[in-house]
Amino acid sequence: MGQKTADHHVVVIGAGVGGLTTAALLAQAGCRVTVLEAGTYPGGSAGTFYHKGFRFDAGATLAGGFQPGGPHALVGEQLKIQWPVRPTEAAWMVHLPEKQVLLSRDRHSLLDHFPQSARFWEEQAHLADQVWALAAEAIPWPPGDWREVMRLGKIGLRYLPASLDLLPLAFRSAAQWLARHRLAGDRLFRRMIDAQLLISAQTMASEANALYSAIALDLPRQGVYHVEGGMGGIALALADKVRELGGEVRYKHKVTRILVHDGRASGVQVEVQRRSEEFLPADFVIANVTPWSLDQLLAEDSPPTLRRELTGRAVGWGAFVLYVGLAAHIVPANLPDHHQIITEMEGPLGEGRSVFLSLSPAWDASRAPEGFRAMTVTTHTAIAPWWSLIQSDPAGYEARKQEYTERLLDAIELVLPGVRGAATLIMPGTPVTYQTWTHRHLGMVGGFPVTSLMAARGPRTGIQNLRLVGDSIFPGQSTAGVTAGAMRVAHAVLDALPRRRAHWAFAPQATRAPR
């Protein structure tokens, strides 16, 4: 394993999946690790909360990346974690105005409905296999210094000539990729692809990078998993592992400031259970937050590069969500647990035109009282209107929340007729709700739209011993994405710590380069 680093104290801000994964890998490498979480449970937007007998997924409801060679599988093997997951028979059902398409590993339904897309999906699978293999290397993209450039070059050489297939799509949009397969004019197929990319790349085919889209569209083929007890079980398993490896995870500890001395982070100021404050020194700080929140934590010490970034970066998407306690008798036997509902063929997606519905599995009795199911339903929404209303027109904010509730219930009725009468609990949430409970800046979820690999954001912050982790850094979106990013950050931290530059404590299992 190389030289231990217990004399080096790493503070991780935020107990999301990205922060906890980085913390666990560094604790295994011998670092002294402290994770500070403002909330009362881990996971953040991929957490699970308890209310009136139900366990609701706060945001993320789809778990992927557990297949052999996937990010969760690699980290689980490295850390000896037995993930509390079960594969599902089907990924999800797509409800288009004119047809229903079941997405699954074998893609039978997809090809039955869109036989003309067969060659597209063959190419997508070939490209995604190569990208998954690169992700297993904790690829340092974009590279932040000469060491990462050298490492990136070595990885690239190992994957030549197979990786040459990736280059053409690295500089094209998904729409151009579809056009090359003569699929751009198929309005149903394009609408389905746009809806999938919106949830996995935070943008649609006209803007989404084609190479990133190859892996963003791969989740059904690789397989979707249920997490026993809810999505928060991933973060709970990681938090337990951090403690097992000698680290700390402290809840109700809100970091209010990152202190900087001589150009380096010296530690953090922490508000403890809203009662007192303390200073915690650190040799390295990892922030599982957005760049906006990082800027606020640094205050006048925020570096010019970070401030310039924020002046030109648009805020990301928010989510409107319904948490529903549902009588189980309304759910037909053998109905898939996940559904993507596209209510309109025209107009931008989001704002209720595309809705994602997830039911707790019937076998998981921990998620709901006997005879009931927990359901989380979300749609992408622009953040600004919600904040404008709550600040200037609270009554208008409540009216808009009720309007969106009815809009989503109408969409749910397409899958579960009679849902209004069968629901014993309906709780709506807006971006304002997300900021309150997950401490996300303005309630943003899902990271940044991936429109260009050249514009991808890395973990560097402008301060030598301070890194970002989570969905703000490449590859971003999903627990699998933030885990891949965490693997990269763990490498970078170990490389930067004194006396560690020649010793890698964490090395993912080598995978064979695709041929």
C-alpha positions in Angstrom: 0.0 0.0 0.0 2.9 2.3 0.4 3.7 4.8 3.1 1.0 5.7 5.5 -0.2 9.3 5.9 -2.0 9.3 9.2 -0.2 12.5 10.0 -2.1 14.3 7.2 -5.5 15.5 8.1 -8.1 15.7 5.3 -11.4 17.5 6.0 -14.3 16.7 3.6 -17.1 19.2 3.5 -20.4 17.5 2.8 -21.4 13.8 3.2 -22.7 13.3 -0.4 -21.7 10.2 -2.3 -18.7 12.0 -3.9 -17.4 13.4 -0.6 -17.8 10.1 1.2 -16.2 8.0 -1.5 -13.2 10.3 -1.5 -13.0 10.2 2.2 -13.2 6.4 2.4 -10.5 6.0 -0.3 -8.2 8.4 1.6 -8.9 6.8 4.9 -7.9 3.4 3.5 -4.7 5.0 2.2 -3.9 6.0 5.8 -5.0 9.6 5.9 -6.8 11.0 9.0 -10.2 12.0 7.6 -13.0 14.0 9.0 -16.3 14.4 7.1 -18.5 17.4 8.1 -22.2 17.3 7.2 -24.6 20.1 7.9 -27.6 17.7 7.8 -28.7 14.8 10.0 -28.1 12.0 7.5 -25.7 11.4 4.5 -26.3 11.4 0.8 -27.5 14.9 0.0 -29.5 14.8 -3.2 -28.9 11.1 -3.2 -30.1 10.6 0.3 -33.3 9.0 1.8 -35.4 10.7 4.5 -38.1 9.3 6.8 -41.5 10.9 7.1 -44.8 9.4 8.5 -43.7 5.8 8.1 -42.3 6.3 4.5 -38.7 6.4 3.4 -38.5 8.8 0.4 -35.6 9.2 -1.9 -34.8 12.9 -1.7 -33.8 13.3 -5.4 -31.9 10.6 -7.2 -33.9 7.4 -7.6 -31.9 5.4 -10.2 -28.8 3.6 -9.1 -26.3 2.4 -11.8 -22.6 1.8 -12.0 -22.7 -1.5 -10.0 -22.0 -3.6 -13.1 -18.5 -5.2 -13.3 -16.0 -2.4 -14.1 -18.6 0.3 -13.1 -17.5 3.0 -10.6 -19.5 1.6 -7.7 -18.3 -1.9 -8.4 -14.6 -0.8 -8.5 -14.9 1.2 -5.3 -16.8 -1.6 -3.5 -14.1 -4.0 -4.4 -11.3 -1.7 -3.3 -13.0 -0.9 0.0 -14.6 -4.3 0.5 -18.1 -2.9 0.7 -21.0 -5.2 0.1 -23.5 -2.7 -1.5 -27.1 -3.2 -0.4 -28.4 -3.4 -4.0 -30.5 -5.6 -6.2 -30.8 -5.5 -10.0 -34.1 -4.7 -11.5 -35.7 -6.7 -14.4 -36.3 -3.6 -16.4 -34.7 -0.2 -16.2 -37.7 2.0 -16.8 -40.7 2.4 -19.1 -40.8 5.4 -21.4 -44.3 6.8 -22.0 -44.5 8.7 -25.2 -47.8 10.2 -26.4 -48.0 7.5 -29.1 -46.3 4.5 -27.6 -44.7 2.9 -24.6 -41.1 1.6 -24.7 -39.6 -0.6 -22.1 -35.8 0.1 -21.6 -33.8 -3.0 -20.5 -30.5 -4.7 -20.8 -31.6 -6.7 -23.9 -33.2 -3.6 -25.7 -35.8 -5.9 -27.3 -38.7 -3.4 -26.8 -36.5 -0.5 -27.9 -35.6 -2.2 -31.1 -39.1 -3.5 -31.7 -40.4 0.1 -31.6 -37.4 1.7 -33.4 -35.9 -1.0 -35.6 -34.1 1.6 -37.7 -32.0 2.5 -34.7 -30.2 -0.8 -34.4 -26.9 0.4 -35.8 -27.0 3.5 -33.6 -27.3 1.3 -30.5 -24.6 -1.0 -31.6 -22.2 1.9 -32.0 -23.4 3.4 -28.7 -22.6 0.2 -26.9 -19.2 -0.1 -28.5 -18.3 3.5 -27.5 -19.7 3.2 -24.0 -17.7 0.1 -23.3 -14.5 2.0 -24.1 -15.6 5.0 -22.0 -16.5 2.7 -19.0 -13.0 1.3 -19.2 -11.4 4.7 -19.2 -13.6 5.7 -16.2 -12.2 2.7 -14.3 -8.8 4.3 -14.6 -10.0 7.4 -12.7 -9.0 9.4 -15.8 -7.8 12.9 -14.9 -10.0 14.9 -17.3 -9.5 17.8 -17.7 -5.8 17.5 -16.6 -4.8 20.1 -13.9 -1.0 19.9 -14.0 1.9 18.2 -15.8 1.5 15.0 -13.6 -2.0 14.6 -14.7 -1.1 15.3 -18.4 1.6 12.6 -18.2 -0.9 10.2 -16.5 -3.5 11.0 -19.1 -1.0 10.3 -21.9 0.0 6.9 -20.4 -3.7 5.9 -20.1 -4.3 7.0 -23.7 -1.3 5.0 -25.0 -2.7 1.8 -23.3 -6.0 2.2 -25.1 -4.6 2.9 -28.6 -5.7 2.1 -31.3 -9.2 1.3 -29.9 -9.6 4.7 -28.3 -9.3 6.3 -31.8 -13.0 5.4 -32.3 -13.8 8.0 -29.6 -12.2 11.0 -31.2 -14.9 11.9 -33.9 -17.7 12.0 -31.3 -15.6 14.0 -28.8 -16.2 17.1 -30.9 -19.8 16.5 -32.1 -23.2 16.9 -30.5 -25.6 14.1 -30.0 -27.9 15.6 -32.6 -25.1 15.3 -35.2 -24.5 11.8 -34.1 -28.2 10.9 -34.6 -28.1 12.7 -38.0 -25.2 10.5 -39.1 -27.5 7.5 -38.5 -30.4 9.2 -40.2 -32.4 9.3 -37.0 -32.6 13.1 -36.4 -35.9 13.3 -38.3 -37.7 10.6 -36.3 -39.6 12.9 -33.9 -40.6 10.1 -31.5 -37.1 8.7 -31.3 -35.6 12.1 -30.9 -38.0 13.1 -28.2 -37.2 10.0 -26.3 -33.5 10.6 -26.6 -33.9 14.2 -25.6 -35.8 13.2 -22.4 -33.1 10.6 -21.5 -30.3 13.1 -22.0 -32.0 15.7 -20.0 -31.9 13.4 -16.9 -28.4 12.1 -17.6 -26.5 14.9 -19.3 -28.7 17.9 -18.1 -29.3 19.0 -21.6 -30.8 17.7 -24.9 -29.3 16.2 -28.1 -28.8 19.6 -29.8 -26.3 20.6 -27.2 -25.2 17.4 -25.4 -21.7 16.2 -26.3 -22.0 13.0 -28.4 -19.2 11.0 -26.6 -20.6 11.8 -23.2 -24.1 10.9 -24.5 -22.8 7.4 -25.4 -22.4 6.6 -21.8 -25.3 8.8 -20.6 -27.6 6.6 -22.7 -26.0 3.4 -21.4 -27.7 3.0 -18.0 -30.5 0.6 -19.2 -28.0 -1.7 -20.9 -25.7 -1.8 -17.9 -28.6 -2.3 -15.5 -30.5 -0.4 -12.9 -30.4 -1.4 -9.3 -32.6 -0.8 -6.3 -30.9 0.1 -3.0 -32.4 -1.6 0.0 -33.9 1.1 2.3 -33.6 3.7 -0.5 -30.8 5.5 -2.4 -29.4 6.8 0.9 -28.1 3.3 1.5 -25.1 4.0 -0.8 -24.0 6.9 1.3 -24.7 5.1 4.6 -22.5 2.2 3.5 -19.7 4.7 2.7 -20.1 6.5 6.0 -19.8 3.2 7.8 -16.7 2.4 5.9 -15.1 5.8 6.7 -15.6 5.1 10.4 -14.4 1.5 10.1 -11.2 2.8 8.6 -10.6 5.2 11.5 -12.2 8.3 10.0 -15.0 10.5 11.4 -18.3 11.5 10.0 -19.9 14.3 12.0 -23.5 15.3 11.3 -25.1 18.7 12.3 -21.6 20.2 11.7 -22.0 23.0 9.2 -18.9 24.5 7.7 -19.3 28.3 7.6 -15.8 29.3 6.3 -12.7 27.8 4.7 -9.7 29.6 6.2 -6.7 30.4 3.9 -3.2 31.3 5.0 -0.3 32.0 2.6 -2.3 30.7 -0.4 -3.3 27.4 1.2 -6.4 26.2 3.1 -5.4 26.0 6.7 -8.7 24.6 8.0 -12.4 25.2 8.4 -14.7 27.1 10.7 -17.6 24.8 11.8 -21.0 25.6 13.4 -21.8 22.7 15.7 -25.5 21.8 16.0 -26.3 25.5 15.6 -24.9 26.2 19.1 -21.2 26.9 19.0 -18.3 27.3 16.5 -15.0 25.6 16.4 -11.9 25.7 14.1 -10.7 22.5 12.6 -7.2 22.5 11.1 -6.6 20.6 7.9 -3.7 19.7 5.6 -6.1 19.2 2.7 -9.8 20.3 2.2 -12.2 18.6 -0.2 -15.5 20.4 -0.8 -18.5 18.4 -1.9 -20.3 21.6 -2.9 -21.1 23.7 -5.9 -18.5 26.4 -7.1 -20.9 29.1 -5.9 -21.0 27.6 -2.4 -17.2 27.3 -2.4 -16.9 30.9 -3.3 -19.1 31.8 -0.3 -17.1 29.6 2.0 -13.9 31.3 0.9 -15.3 34.8 1.2 -12.5 37.4 0.5 -10.0 34.5 0.0 -11.8 33.2 -3.0 -9.3 33.1 -5.8 -9.7 35.3 -8.9 -10.0 32.3 -11.2 -13.0 31.0 -9.3 -14.7 34.4 -9.3 -14.2 34.8 -13.0 -15.7 31.4 -13.5 -18.8 32.3 -11.6 -19.4 35.5 -13.5 -19.6 33.5 -16.8 -21.3 30.3 -15.6 -25.0 29.9 -15.8 -26.8 28.2 -13.0 -28.0 24.7 -13.6 -31.4 23.0 -13.4 -33.6 22.7 -10.3 -36.2 20.1 -9.7 -39.9 20.1 -8.7 -40.7 17.0 -6.8 -43.6 15.2 -5.3 -43.2 12.7 -2.4 -46.2 10.5 -2.4 -47.4 7.8 0.0 -49.5 5.5 -2.1 -51.9 2.6 -1.4 -50.2 -0.4 -3.0 -53.4 -1.8 -4.4 -53.4 0.8 -7.2 -50.1 -0.5 -8.6 -50.7 -3.3 -11.2 -48.8 -6.5 -10.8 -45.5 -6.6 -12.8 -45.5 -2.8 -13.4 -42.0 -1.5 -13.6 -40.9 0.6 -10.7 -39.5 3.5 -12.8 -41.3 5.5 -15.5 -40.3 8.4 -17.7 -43.5 10.2 -18.8 -43.3 12.6 -21.8 -46.6 14.5 -21.9 -46.0 16.7 -24.9 -44.2 16.3 -28.2 -43.6 20.0 -28.7 -41.9 22.6 -26.6 -38.9 22.4 -24.2 -38.7 19.4 -21.9 -38.9 19.9 -18.2 -41.6 21.9 -16.3 -43.9 18.9 -16.3 -43.5 18.0 -20.0 -41.1 15.2 -19.0 -41.6 13.6 -15.6 -39.7 10.8 -13.9 -41.6 8.5 -11.5 -40.0 6.0 -9.1 -41.9 3.5 -6.9 -40.2 1.8 -3.9 -39.9 -1.9 -4.7 -42.7 -4.1 -3.4 -40.1 -6.4 -1.7 -38.6 -3.6 0.4 -40.9 -3.4 3.5 -38.6 -0.8 5.1 -39.8 1.9 2.6 -43.5 2.1 3.5 -46.1 0.9 5.9 -47.7 -2.4 5.1 -50.0 -2.1 2.1 -48.3 1.1 0.8 -45.5 2.2 -1.5 -43.3 5.3 -1.4 -43.1 7.2 -4.7 -40.8 10.1 -5.8 -41.8 12.0 -8.9 -39.6 14.8 -10.4 -39.4 17.2 -13.3 -36.7 19.6 -14.3 -37.5 23.2 -13.6 -35.8 26.6 -14.0 -34.6 27.9 -10.6 -35.1 31.7 -11.0 -39.0 31.9 -11.1 -39.3 30.0 -7.8 -36.9 32.3 -6.0 -38.4 35.4 -7.5 -41.8 34.4 -6.3 -40.9 33.4 -2.8 -39.0 36.7 -2.3 -41.6 39.0 -3.9 -44.9 37.1 -3.9 -45.2 34.3 -1.4 -48.9 33.7 -2.3 -47.8 33.4 -5.9 -45.1 30.9 -4.9 -47.7 28.7 -3.2 -50.1 29.0 -6.2 -47.3 27.9 -8.5 -46.4 25.0 -6.3 -50.0 23.9 -6.4 -50.2 24.3 -10.1 -47.1 22.1 -10.6 -48.5 19.5 -8.1 -51.6 19.2 -10.3 -49.5 19.0 -13.4 -47.4 16.2 -12.1 -50.4 14.3 -10.7 -52.0 14.5 -14.2 -48.8 12.9 -15.6 -48.8 10.2 -12.9 -52.4 9.4 -13.9 -51.1 8.2 -17.2 -49.3 5.4 -15.4 -51.4 5.0 -12.3 -55.0 6.0 -12.9 -56.8 7.0 -9.7 -53.6 8.1 -8.0 -55.2 11.1 -6.4 -57.7 8.9 -4.5 -55.0 6.4 -3.5 -52.5 8.9 -2.2 -52.5 9.3 1.6 -49.6 11.7 1.6 -48.5 14.3 -1.1 -45.6 16.6 -0.3 -44.3 19.0 -3.0 -40.8 20.4 -3.1 -39.2 23.1 -5.2 -35.6 24.4 -5.6 -36.2 26.4 -2.4 -37.0 23.2 -0.6 -33.8 21.6 -2.0 -31.6 24.5 -0.7 -33.2 24.3 2.7 -32.7 20.5 3.2 -29.7 19.6 1.0 -27.9 22.9 1.3 -27.4 23.0 -2.5 -26.8 26.5 -3.9 -30.3 27.8 -5.0 -31.5 24.2 -5.0 -29.5 23.2 -8.1 -29.4 19.5 -8.8 -27.6 17.3 -11.3 -24.5 19.3 -12.1 -23.8 21.2 -15.3 -24.9 20.4 -18.8 -22.2 18.5 -20.7 -22.0 20.3 -24.0 -18.3 20.2 -24.6 -15.5 18.0 -23.2 -13.2 20.9 -23.6 -15.3 23.0 -21.2 -15.6 20.2 -18.6 -14.9 21.4 -15.1 -12.1 19.6 -13.1 -11.7 19.5 -9.3 -9.1 22.3 -9.0 -10.1 25.5 -7.2 -7.2 27.9 -7.5 -6.0 26.9 -4.1 -3.3 24.2 -4.0 -4.7 22.0 -1.2 -8.4 22.5 -1.9 -10.4 20.4 -4.3 -14.0 20.2 -5.4 -15.8 16.8 -5.7 -19.4 15.9 -6.6 -21.6 16.6 -9.6 -19.9 20.0 -10.3 -16.8 18.2 -11.6 -16.4 15.9 -14.6 -18.1 13.5 -15.2 -20.8 14.9 -13.0 -24.4 13.6 -13.0 -25.5 10.5 -11.1 -24.0 8.6 -8.2 -21.9 6.6 -10.7 -20.6 9.9 -12.1 -19.7 11.5 -8.8 -18.0 8.2 -7.8 -15.8 8.3 -10.9 -14.9 11.9 -10.0 -14.1 10.9 -6.4 -11.7 8.3 -7.6 -9.9 10.9 -9.6 -9.8 13.3 -6.7 -8.5 10.7 -4.3 -5.6 10.1 -6.7 -4.9 13.8 -6.9 -4.9 14.3 -3.2 -2.5 11.4 -2.6 -0.2 12.7 -5.3 -0.2 16.1 -3.7 0.5 15.1 -0.1 4.1 15.3 1.0 6.1 12.1 0.8 3.4 10.5 -1.2 4.1 11.5 -4.7 5.9 8.3 -5.6 3.4 6.0 -3.8 -0.2 5.3 -4.9 -2.3 3.9 -2.1 -5.4 3.7 -4.2 -5.3 2.0 -7.6 -8.5 0.7 -9.2 -8.4 -2.8 -10.6 -6.8 -2.7 -14.0 -9.2 -3.4 -16.9 -8.3 -4.7 -20.3 -8.4 -2.0 -23.0 -11.2 -2.7 -25.4 -10.1 -4.0 -28.8 
